[in-house]
Amino acid sequence: MFFSVEGLHGGIWGIRDQSLLETDDSYDYTSNGEYQGEQLTEGIAKRVSVNVFERNRQLRTQCINLYGTDCIVCAFNFAHHYGIRGEGFIEVYHIVPLSEIRKSYLANPSDLRPVCSNCHSMIHRFKPFLTISEITDLVEMQRANTL
């Protein structure tokens, strides 16, 4: 079902069968919205081994000081949406993914960009990963199509 995009022991996972993402409209619901179909199991614990690349908190802070906490792609701001709970929250995206560098290196804040969780996920959804420019173009095109 899932596979490691980077091979054995890789840290990026993909879904092997894209049809598993398709919605099945044959679910059996009662008139009051209760699900009556087959019950499926979730929550079984299993041990997974992945590579984790160390992040430098100072570099993250410098990136946020340079670019702010608005998503560089879609302008989403967690504080505007969630209030105090979202204050200062943003993910930091490495323009060259650490998984491709695969070693420690000297970085600076301009190697990073603030992105919201959704944009970050869409950048990394499939290989090859989208660039900031590509994901920004995609978001702007979708916005134009919904006006």
Beta strands, then each sheet from edge to edge (+ up, - down):
strand 1: 2-4
strand 2: 13-15
strand 3: 91-94
strand 4: 112-115
sheet 1: 1+ 2-
sheet 2: 3+ 4-
end
